[in-house]
Every structure is written in structure tokens, then in C-alpha cells.
């Protein structure tokens, strides 16, 4: 199913935080952001544009600022040969499905959901039943080329198409889509059987990992340096995490590593903060403070070069409460923010390597 996210209005374009809110809400419904159109304001060409888009997309979701909403509502009423009525001080086509500042119009080959957006209010509900015809899943602990080679026969057997992206070494995100006679659910079941303890549904490994921790009541804490609290920040975005997260330590300076985590000054000398040994004692230190079931630690350089250590060299470690642990050295490329996010994801994935029986 082809679908389009359409943002209309300068106010929404300029408000980056609300725009991210739109993207999150849209992705929650459609599992992806497929194509985006952004337009500053309505114009005389908008009716013709919407007619063309309706021929191309099965579903269009229009987020319109309050200044542009009424014009779009009139256009949709005209295109659907309907009358406008007033509901809750909003103009709505009479035949449309309406729920507080959001309505859906059905056309011959397409549906359009129009939302009236006030950036000082909660976002209206995204409406409309959709048959996506695709699903995302991840394969962990196998490289992308090997995974695709093993999946090739299954895609032909179940008449589906596959797209993939290597997110990390040995972590591949895949999108499977039904072809005309496809058997998507049967394909996924076969993949699950083939890749025992390597397969999980969804496109967000971090949310999958956290959901397993929450199901089993296992707590987690972090000792972070170069990621500056990003592990904790990403965790805090997920509803209900207070049950498994009490806190963590951001230890940017060596003084804090020494005083808060108990790492000896001899370990931290001469660039020792960028080492497996330092990360090991960061893990030990956070266990003394927070007493979680799992701990993650990260230390490295995310930009420039420090004490001979180049940007992208980041040490990560994971430890379970029984004392078992695992460590890796990442060699990342990209800008500061991208490398920090990759390091956080890689650190979370370490706990699946450490205790796979808990997660998959």
C-alpha cells in the first residue's frame, strides 16, 4: 500500500519539535514513513495537486495548520461531491468519518485523512483502517549477506518481496511485503522457525529489548561517558520504564569516574578512560550504586581525537548481576549524533548477546 504524509503550513514546518511529534504519530500507525510532502501554504493549485496524489497513493494523511485546514476541508468536500457541515467549530464533509479535529474521506481509489493541527494542543487521532500488506522484522547475530541468502528461497515460496538494511554488524532490519498472492504471515512463521533465537518482529531493537526487560521485571542502569546520558534518554521515551529503571551515572570527566564509580586514578591515566579496563570498572561501579540486573557502560570518542584515540572508537560493555559480562570496541563513522546513537543501540544489543535466553 502506497501512503503519503503531507504537512501543510509554515507553522508546522518551522516547529521542529511538533514536526517530530507528527512523524512519531504517523510512524506508529503506518510502521514507517514512506513518502513525505511538505508545503508552506495552500494555493490555487492545491485541488489539482490532491487529485493527482489520489491517483498515486492509496492513503494520504494531511496534517494542516489551523490556517489551512478549512481550505483543504472545502476541497475534499468538493472532490467527494459532499456538503460541508459544522462540527465542534470545524468544517467537515457530511459523509466523512469524524473524530475531534480529524476526518476521513473515501474516494474511488484512495482515502484521505485530514487533521487540524494546533501546536498548543494534543494531536488529533489519525483515522482510517489500513491494510498495510507489509511487516518489519530484525535478524540478530547473523550478517546481512548470509541472512538474505537463506531467505531467498522463502521469499519465492511465499510470494513476498524483501528489502534489507544493515543497522549494525550482525543486526539487519528487513521489510517484507506481500506480492499479489503473497502469504506474509506464513513467511514470517517460517523465518521465525529458521532463525531460532535470531528473529524478532518490529523495526526498533531497543524497544524490543526494553519490552522483554519489562515483561520479566529486570532492571537496568547505565554508566555513560561519550553518549552523555543518551542510553537513559532513549529508555525514558518508552512508557512504563520506571518499573525497570531507577537511574544511572553520566561520568564525562575522569574525576566523576573516580569519585562516583570508584575507578582508580591509575586506570584513568594516559588515556586509560578509553579502554576495556575502564569500561569493566564502570560496569562494576554502577552495580555498587544502582544494584540493577543489567548494566551497560560506554566510553570513547564521538568527535575529533583525544589522547590518540580517534573519533568513532567507542568501548561498550554489558554485565549481568551474576558477574558475567561482554565487551566490544566499536569503530563507527558519521557525525557525533549518529555515532552516539549507534553506540547506544550496540550497547543495548550486547545484553542480548550476553543473555540470549532472556530475550529471544
PARO-780334 format. One record per residue (C-alpha): residue number from 0; residue in one letter; x, y, z negated. Coordinates in pm, 1 decimal. Example, Ala and Ser with C-alpha at 12.3 -4.5 7.8 and 13.67 -1.06 7.14 Angstrom:
2
{0, a, {1230.0, -450.0, -780.0}}
{1, s, {1367.0, -106.0, -714.0}}
END
This chain:
360
{0, x, {0.0, 0.0, 0.0}}
{1, x, {139.2, 337.9, 102.3}}
{2, x, {83.6, 607.1, -155.7}}
{3, x, {183.0, 972.2, -187.7}}
{4, x, {248.4, 1202.4, -481.1}}
{5, x, {152.6, 1559.7, -380.1}}
{6, x, {239.2, 1853.6, -608.6}}
{7, x, {71.2, 2182.7, -517.3}}
{8, x, {150.2, 2513.1, -686.9}}
{9, x, {452.1, 2723.5, -779.2}}
{10, x, {372.8, 2691.8, -1149.8}}
{11, x, {420.4, 2314.3, -1135.6}}
{12, x, {726.7, 2326.8, -914.3}}
{13, x, {906.1, 2572.4, -1143.2}}
{14, x, {812.2, 2395.6, -1467.6}}
{15, x, {1070.7, 2116.3, -1463.1}}
{16, x, {958.9, 1956.4, -1790.5}}
{17, x, {596.0, 1932.4, -1679.3}}
{18, x, {706.3, 1808.3, -1339.0}}
{19, x, {887.6, 1523.5, -1515.5}}
{20, x, {563.5, 1459.5, -1708.5}}
{21, x, {383.4, 1426.5, -1373.8}}
{22, x, {643.6, 1182.9, -1244.2}}
{23, x, {616.6, 967.0, -1556.6}}
{24, x, {237.0, 952.4, -1543.1}}
{25, x, {238.8, 872.2, -1173.2}}
{26, x, {502.1, 601.2, -1206.4}}
{27, x, {311.8, 440.1, -1492.3}}
{28, x, {10.5, 393.8, -1263.5}}
{29, x, {186.1, 301.1, -938.4}}
{30, x, {504.0, 137.6, -1084.2}}
{31, x, {712.8, 356.7, -854.8}}
{32, x, {736.2, 695.7, -689.2}}
{33, x, {714.3, 607.1, -321.6}}
{34, x, {697.5, 938.7, -138.0}}
{35, x, {668.8, 1296.5, -263.3}}
{36, x, {536.6, 1613.2, -103.9}}
{37, x, {580.7, 1947.9, -278.8}}
{38, x, {408.5, 2265.9, -162.3}}
{39, x, {419.6, 2609.6, -321.3}}
{40, x, {60.1, 2710.0, -246.4}}
{41, x, {-243.4, 2628.2, -37.2}}
{42, x, {-266.8, 2777.2, 311.5}}
{43, x, {-492.2, 2768.0, 617.6}}
{44, x, {-313.6, 2457.1, 745.6}}
{45, x, {-391.5, 2253.3, 434.3}}
{46, x, {-719.8, 2097.6, 564.8}}
{47, x, {-542.8, 1971.9, 878.4}}
{48, x, {-247.1, 1850.1, 674.5}}
{49, x, {-472.8, 1648.2, 441.1}}
{50, x, {-648.6, 1490.2, 740.5}}
{51, x, {-311.4, 1378.3, 879.0}}
{52, x, {-195.5, 1246.5, 542.5}}
{53, x, {-515.4, 1044.0, 505.9}}
{54, x, {-425.8, 859.6, 826.0}}
{55, x, {-80.6, 774.8, 691.5}}
{56, x, {-143.3, 690.1, 324.2}}
{57, x, {-389.4, 456.3, 153.9}}
{58, x, {-387.0, 663.8, -164.8}}
{59, x, {-294.4, 1028.5, -226.8}}
{60, x, {-265.8, 1180.2, -573.3}}
{61, x, {-272.0, 1560.9, -571.1}}
{62, x, {-156.1, 1749.3, -878.8}}
{63, x, {-286.0, 2101.8, -817.7}}
{64, x, {-230.1, 2405.6, -1034.5}}
{65, x, {-542.4, 2577.0, -1163.6}}
{66, x, {-493.2, 2848.4, -900.0}}
{67, x, {-501.8, 2594.8, -615.2}}
{68, x, {-747.9, 2337.4, -748.4}}
{69, x, {-1073.0, 2496.6, -626.7}}
{70, x, {-946.5, 2536.8, -269.9}}
{71, x, {-844.6, 2171.7, -249.1}}
{72, x, {-1175.2, 2061.7, -402.8}}
{73, x, {-1364.1, 2255.4, -131.4}}
{74, x, {-1150.4, 2099.6, 141.8}}
{75, x, {-1212.5, 1747.6, 10.3}}
{76, x, {-1586.3, 1810.0, -16.9}}
{77, x, {-1591.0, 1929.3, 344.6}}
{78, x, {-1386.6, 1633.4, 468.2}}
{79, x, {-1618.3, 1389.4, 287.3}}
{80, x, {-1934.4, 1570.6, 403.5}}
{81, x, {-2034.4, 1634.3, 43.8}}
{82, x, {-2162.7, 1922.3, -167.3}}
{83, x, {-1972.7, 2087.3, -448.3}}
{84, x, {-2124.7, 2094.8, -794.2}}
{85, x, {-2001.8, 2244.7, -1119.1}}
{86, x, {-1885.9, 2006.4, -1392.7}}
{87, x, {-1715.5, 2134.2, -1708.0}}
{88, x, {-1635.5, 2461.5, -1528.5}}
{89, x, {-1467.7, 2272.0, -1242.5}}
{90, x, {-1590.5, 2237.4, -884.4}}
{91, x, {-1633.7, 1870.5, -794.4}}
{92, x, {-1775.6, 1691.3, -487.0}}
{93, x, {-2114.1, 1549.7, -587.2}}
{94, x, {-2037.7, 1189.7, -479.2}}
{95, x, {-1690.7, 1178.3, -631.5}}
{96, x, {-1595.9, 981.1, -942.0}}
{97, x, {-1513.8, 1248.6, -1202.2}}
{98, x, {-1347.0, 1233.5, -1544.2}}
{99, x, {-1249.3, 1566.4, -1703.6}}
{100, x, {-1047.9, 1770.1, -1451.6}}
{101, x, {-981.8, 1469.6, -1227.4}}
{102, x, {-1188.5, 1320.1, -945.8}}
{103, x, {-1153.0, 1064.2, -665.1}}
{104, x, {-1295.6, 1094.1, -314.9}}
{105, x, {-1315.3, 786.1, -95.0}}
{106, x, {-1264.2, 815.8, 278.8}}
{107, x, {-1269.5, 555.4, 553.1}}
{108, x, {-902.1, 458.5, 526.8}}
{109, x, {-784.6, 644.5, 221.4}}
{110, x, {-859.8, 764.7, -130.7}}
{111, x, {-760.8, 1099.6, -277.8}}
{112, x, {-735.7, 1173.2, -648.9}}
{113, x, {-727.0, 1546.2, -726.2}}
{114, x, {-618.9, 1662.2, -1072.0}}
{115, x, {-648.1, 2016.4, -1205.2}}
{116, x, {-325.1, 2083.0, -1393.8}}
{117, x, {-286.7, 2335.4, -1672.5}}
{118, x, {69.6, 2313.1, -1804.1}}
{119, x, {-50.5, 2406.6, -2153.2}}
{120, x, {-290.0, 2110.9, -2170.1}}
{121, x, {-265.4, 1732.4, -2165.3}}
{122, x, {-260.4, 1587.9, -1817.2}}
{123, x, {-597.6, 1464.5, -1688.8}}
{124, x, {-637.5, 1092.1, -1629.7}}
{125, x, {-517.5, 950.8, -1299.5}}
{126, x, {-818.8, 782.5, -1139.6}}
{127, x, {-887.5, 525.5, -870.8}}
{128, x, {-849.7, 149.2, -853.6}}
{129, x, {-542.0, 48.5, -657.3}}
{130, x, {-427.5, -286.2, -523.0}}
{131, x, {-54.0, -230.7, -511.1}}
{132, x, {49.8, -551.8, -341.7}}
{133, x, {398.9, -535.6, -488.6}}
{134, x, {582.1, -606.6, -812.6}}
{135, x, {920.8, -530.4, -965.1}}
{136, x, {1143.5, -775.0, -1146.5}}
{137, x, {1503.5, -796.0, -1265.4}}
{138, x, {1763.3, -1069.2, -1248.1}}
{139, x, {2027.2, -1059.3, -1518.1}}
{140, x, {2354.5, -1249.2, -1534.6}}
{141, x, {2388.6, -1314.8, -1160.8}}
{142, x, {2537.1, -1095.2, -887.6}}
{143, x, {2314.8, -940.0, -621.9}}
{144, x, {2451.2, -1135.0, -322.7}}
{145, x, {2410.2, -1471.8, -494.2}}
{146, x, {2059.6, -1382.3, -608.8}}
{147, x, {1947.6, -1279.7, -260.1}}
{148, x, {2093.9, -1594.2, -107.9}}
{149, x, {1896.5, -1811.4, -349.8}}
{150, x, {1578.2, -1607.8, -295.7}}
{151, x, {1587.4, -1617.8, 84.1}}
{152, x, {1404.3, -1949.3, 117.0}}
{153, x, {1138.7, -1849.9, -135.4}}
{154, x, {1054.1, -1526.1, 47.1}}
{155, x, {981.7, -1725.2, 363.9}}
{156, x, {784.9, -1992.2, 180.7}}
{157, x, {554.8, -1742.7, 8.9}}
{158, x, {538.8, -1486.2, 290.2}}
{159, x, {673.5, -1189.4, 94.6}}
{160, x, {937.7, -926.0, 160.4}}
{161, x, {1215.2, -830.3, -78.2}}
{162, x, {1420.8, -518.1, -148.1}}
{163, x, {1702.4, -501.6, -399.6}}
{164, x, {1937.1, -262.3, -577.1}}
{165, x, {2237.3, -344.4, -794.3}}
{166, x, {2180.5, -146.3, -1113.2}}
{167, x, {2486.0, -281.5, -1296.2}}
{168, x, {2727.1, -564.4, -1234.7}}
{169, x, {2514.6, -877.7, -1279.5}}
{170, x, {2190.7, -677.5, -1312.3}}
{171, x, {1977.2, -649.9, -998.8}}
{172, x, {1641.8, -476.6, -959.6}}
{173, x, {1413.6, -627.3, -694.6}}
{174, x, {1084.8, -520.6, -539.2}}
{175, x, {872.6, -795.0, -385.9}}
{176, x, {582.8, -702.5, -154.6}}
{177, x, {307.8, -913.6, -6.5}}
{178, x, {303.3, -964.3, 368.7}}
{179, x, {-41.8, -1024.7, 532.9}}
{180, x, {-71.8, -1381.3, 396.5}}
{181, x, {160.9, -1339.2, 103.1}}
{182, x, {140.9, -1526.1, -226.8}}
{183, x, {301.7, -1278.0, -462.6}}
{184, x, {208.5, -1443.5, -793.2}}
{185, x, {324.3, -1785.5, -676.1}}
{186, x, {652.6, -1635.8, -560.1}}
{187, x, {713.7, -1475.4, -900.0}}
{188, x, {638.1, -1800.2, -1079.3}}
{189, x, {887.0, -1984.1, -858.9}}
{190, x, {1151.1, -1717.6, -920.7}}
{191, x, {1093.2, -1749.2, -1294.1}}
{192, x, {1139.8, -2126.0, -1270.6}}
{193, x, {1451.8, -2094.9, -1054.4}}
{194, x, {1624.1, -1830.4, -1265.7}}
{195, x, {1558.2, -1958.8, -1616.5}}
{196, x, {1686.1, -1707.7, -1875.8}}
{197, x, {1782.3, -1464.3, -1599.5}}
{198, x, {1441.0, -1328.7, -1490.4}}
{199, x, {1207.8, -1069.3, -1637.5}}
{200, x, {925.2, -861.5, -1492.8}}
{201, x, {938.4, -483.6, -1463.3}}
{202, x, {1189.1, -227.1, -1344.5}}
{203, x, {1312.5, -94.3, -1679.3}}
{204, x, {1553.8, -332.4, -1855.9}}
{205, x, {1579.1, -106.4, -2159.0}}
{206, x, {1203.8, -115.7, -2221.5}}
{207, x, {1204.0, -491.7, -2175.9}}
{208, x, {1483.4, -532.2, -2432.2}}
{209, x, {1315.0, -299.7, -2680.0}}
{210, x, {979.9, -476.8, -2637.3}}
{211, x, {1147.6, -805.3, -2735.3}}
{212, x, {1308.9, -644.7, -3040.4}}
{213, x, {969.9, -507.5, -3145.3}}
{214, x, {795.6, -842.2, -3093.1}}
{215, x, {1049.3, -1016.9, -3314.9}}
{216, x, {1087.7, -734.8, -3569.9}}
{217, x, {1463.2, -699.9, -3510.3}}
{218, x, {1618.4, -364.3, -3599.9}}
{219, x, {1885.9, -184.0, -3403.1}}
{220, x, {2123.9, 105.6, -3469.9}}
{221, x, {2399.9, 279.3, -3276.6}}
{222, x, {2742.2, 430.4, -3324.9}}
{223, x, {2785.0, 664.7, -3027.5}}
{224, x, {3065.8, 886.2, -2914.5}}
{225, x, {3075.6, 981.8, -2544.8}}
{226, x, {2699.6, 928.2, -2496.8}}
{227, x, {2618.3, 1180.4, -2769.2}}
{228, x, {2308.8, 1007.6, -2908.2}}
{229, x, {2160.7, 901.8, -2574.0}}
{230, x, {2101.0, 545.3, -2696.4}}
{231, x, {1887.2, 680.1, -2978.8}}
{232, x, {1718.5, 932.6, -2748.9}}
{233, x, {1620.7, 668.9, -2491.9}}
{234, x, {1492.9, 440.9, -2766.5}}
{235, x, {1283.8, 716.9, -2923.9}}
{236, x, {1089.7, 766.2, -2597.2}}
{237, x, {919.4, 430.9, -2649.7}}
{238, x, {605.3, 422.1, -2861.1}}
{239, x, {627.7, 221.6, -3183.1}}
{240, x, {1007.6, 209.8, -3213.7}}
{241, x, {1003.4, 342.9, -3568.9}}
{242, x, {939.3, -17.9, -3670.7}}
{243, x, {1285.0, -121.2, -3548.0}}
{244, x, {1490.2, 199.0, -3563.4}}
{245, x, {1589.3, 384.3, -3878.4}}
{246, x, {1879.1, 589.5, -3744.8}}
{247, x, {2228.5, 591.9, -3600.9}}
{248, x, {2552.4, 788.7, -3605.8}}
{249, x, {2683.7, 1019.5, -3334.5}}
{250, x, {3056.7, 1030.8, -3401.7}}
{251, x, {3213.1, 1257.9, -3143.6}}
{252, x, {3516.3, 1362.5, -3343.9}}
{253, x, {3777.4, 1134.1, -3496.3}}
{254, x, {3711.0, 1294.7, -3833.0}}
{255, x, {3350.0, 1176.4, -3824.7}}
{256, x, {3456.8, 832.9, -3702.0}}
{257, x, {3687.5, 814.0, -4002.4}}
{258, x, {3460.2, 967.8, -4268.3}}
{259, x, {3121.4, 830.8, -4161.0}}
{260, x, {3213.8, 497.8, -4001.6}}
{261, x, {3519.7, 419.0, -4210.2}}
{262, x, {3760.8, 375.0, -3918.0}}
{263, x, {4119.6, 408.2, -4035.3}}
{264, x, {4319.4, 702.8, -3907.1}}
{265, x, {4590.5, 467.1, -3781.8}}
{266, x, {4342.6, 313.8, -3535.3}}
{267, x, {4236.4, 656.4, -3409.1}}
{268, x, {4587.8, 789.0, -3347.7}}
{269, x, {4727.3, 848.6, -2998.1}}
{270, x, {4401.9, 797.1, -2812.4}}
{271, x, {4302.5, 496.3, -3016.5}}
{272, x, {3943.3, 617.9, -3023.2}}
{273, x, {3923.4, 488.7, -2665.5}}
{274, x, {3984.2, 121.8, -2733.3}}
{275, x, {3816.4, -210.8, -2800.7}}
{276, x, {3954.5, -199.8, -3153.6}}
{277, x, {3786.8, 133.4, -3223.8}}
{278, x, {3452.0, 12.2, -3087.7}}
{279, x, {3477.4, -301.8, -3302.3}}
{280, x, {3518.5, -94.0, -3618.5}}
{281, x, {3242.5, 144.4, -3505.5}}
{282, x, {3014.8, -160.8, -3499.6}}
{283, x, {3130.9, -269.5, -3843.5}}
{284, x, {3085.4, 84.1, -3974.8}}
{285, x, {2725.5, 125.6, -3860.1}}
{286, x, {2633.4, -208.6, -4019.9}}
{287, x, {2754.0, -78.5, -4355.5}}
{288, x, {2535.8, 232.3, -4322.3}}
{289, x, {2218.0, 118.9, -4146.6}}
{290, x, {2209.3, -261.1, -4200.4}}
{291, x, {2033.4, -344.4, -3871.7}}
{292, x, {2003.5, -679.9, -3695.5}}
{293, x, {2181.1, -548.9, -3384.9}}
{294, x, {2432.6, -266.5, -3347.0}}
{295, x, {2569.0, -100.9, -3033.9}}
{296, x, {2880.6, 116.3, -3010.7}}
{297, x, {3020.2, 325.6, -2725.7}}
{298, x, {3338.7, 528.3, -2690.2}}
{299, x, {3514.8, 658.4, -2381.5}}
{300, x, {3547.2, 948.8, -2141.1}}
{301, x, {3250.0, 1070.1, -1936.7}}
{302, x, {3416.2, 1368.3, -1770.0}}
{303, x, {3769.9, 1476.8, -1686.3}}
{304, x, {4059.7, 1297.9, -1851.6}}
{305, x, {4156.3, 1276.2, -2218.2}}
{306, x, {4477.0, 1133.0, -2365.7}}
{307, x, {4548.8, 945.6, -2046.5}}
{308, x, {4202.7, 790.4, -2025.1}}
{309, x, {4018.8, 873.0, -1702.9}}
{310, x, {3650.3, 963.8, -1668.0}}
{311, x, {3428.9, 658.5, -1639.8}}
{312, x, {3638.9, 437.4, -1865.3}}
{313, x, {3393.4, 360.4, -2143.3}}
{314, x, {3421.9, 87.3, -2404.5}}
{315, x, {3095.3, -66.6, -2521.5}}
{316, x, {3022.1, -328.5, -2783.9}}
{317, x, {2731.1, -515.2, -2939.4}}
{318, x, {2721.7, -701.3, -3269.1}}
{319, x, {2460.6, -920.2, -3441.5}}
{320, x, {2416.2, -930.1, -3817.3}}
{321, x, {2584.7, -1272.1, -3832.7}}
{322, x, {2908.9, -1109.5, -3720.7}}
{323, x, {2911.4, -1235.0, -3361.8}}
{324, x, {2994.7, -963.2, -3113.4}}
{325, x, {3076.5, -892.7, -2749.6}}
{326, x, {3267.0, -606.3, -2585.4}}
{327, x, {3324.6, -474.2, -2233.6}}
{328, x, {3522.3, -198.3, -2063.9}}
{329, x, {3319.9, -14.3, -1800.6}}
{330, x, {3475.4, 159.7, -1500.5}}
{331, x, {3199.3, 396.9, -1394.1}}
{332, x, {3179.4, 659.0, -1119.9}}
{333, x, {2947.5, 955.0, -1080.4}}
{334, x, {2877.6, 1273.6, -1272.1}}
{335, x, {2871.0, 1298.3, -1650.1}}
{336, x, {2499.1, 1237.3, -1693.4}}
{337, x, {2486.0, 941.1, -1454.7}}
{338, x, {2779.9, 771.0, -1625.4}}
{339, x, {2629.9, 828.3, -1970.2}}
{340, x, {2302.2, 669.7, -1860.8}}
{341, x, {2480.5, 375.2, -1701.5}}
{342, x, {2686.8, 321.4, -2016.6}}
{343, x, {2373.7, 323.0, -2234.6}}
{344, x, {2197.5, 70.3, -2010.7}}
{345, x, {2506.5, -151.7, -2002.1}}
{346, x, {2532.2, -137.2, -2381.5}}
{347, x, {2169.5, -242.3, -2426.7}}
{348, x, {2224.0, -528.3, -2181.7}}
{349, x, {2511.8, -651.5, -2397.2}}
{350, x, {2269.8, -768.9, -2662.3}}
{351, x, {2101.8, -993.1, -2403.5}}
{352, x, {2443.3, -1143.6, -2329.7}}
{353, x, {2513.1, -1179.7, -2698.7}}
{354, x, {2183.6, -1349.2, -2791.8}}
{355, x, {2008.1, -1456.7, -2468.2}}
{356, x, {1779.3, -1695.2, -2657.5}}
{357, x, {1611.7, -1396.6, -2826.6}}
{358, x, {1529.4, -1210.7, -2507.2}}
{359, x, {1472.0, -1446.3, -2215.2}}
END
